[in-house]
Amino acid sequence: MAEPLNSQDTCTQEDSLAIRIGIVIIFDAIFPIPDSRFPTPDSRFPTPFRPPTLA
């Protein structure tokens, strides 16, 4: 019978962090948060002119 794996031997702290970051990136791609919910300090002051962007 195979020996059970010990998570301390198979998953390092860096691996755990990478997995968590990957989950956050995937979750953010599925459920994006609008910028208006978390405004930046500069968003309180509207810009007088914003050049159009070419999409």
C-alpha positions, 0 to 999 in steps of 0.5 A, spaced: 500 500 500 502 506 498 504 511 503 500 517 504 502 524 502 504 529 507 502 536 505 508 539 508 513 535 504 509 536 497 506 543 498 511 549 500 509 555 502 511 558 495 506 553 492 501 555 497 501 562 495 501 561 488 495 557 488 492 562 492 494 568 487 491 563 482 484 562 485 484 570 486 486 571 479 480 566 476 475 569 481 476 576 479 476 574 472 469 571 473 466 576 478 470 583 476 469 588 481 467 595 479 472 601 480 466 605 483 466 600 489 473 602 491 475 609 488 482 611 488 484 618 491 484 621 484 477 618 482 474 624 486 477 629 481 474 628 474 479 629 469 477 635 464 479 631 458 480 624 457 483 622 450 479 617 446 482 610 446 483 605 440 480 599 442 
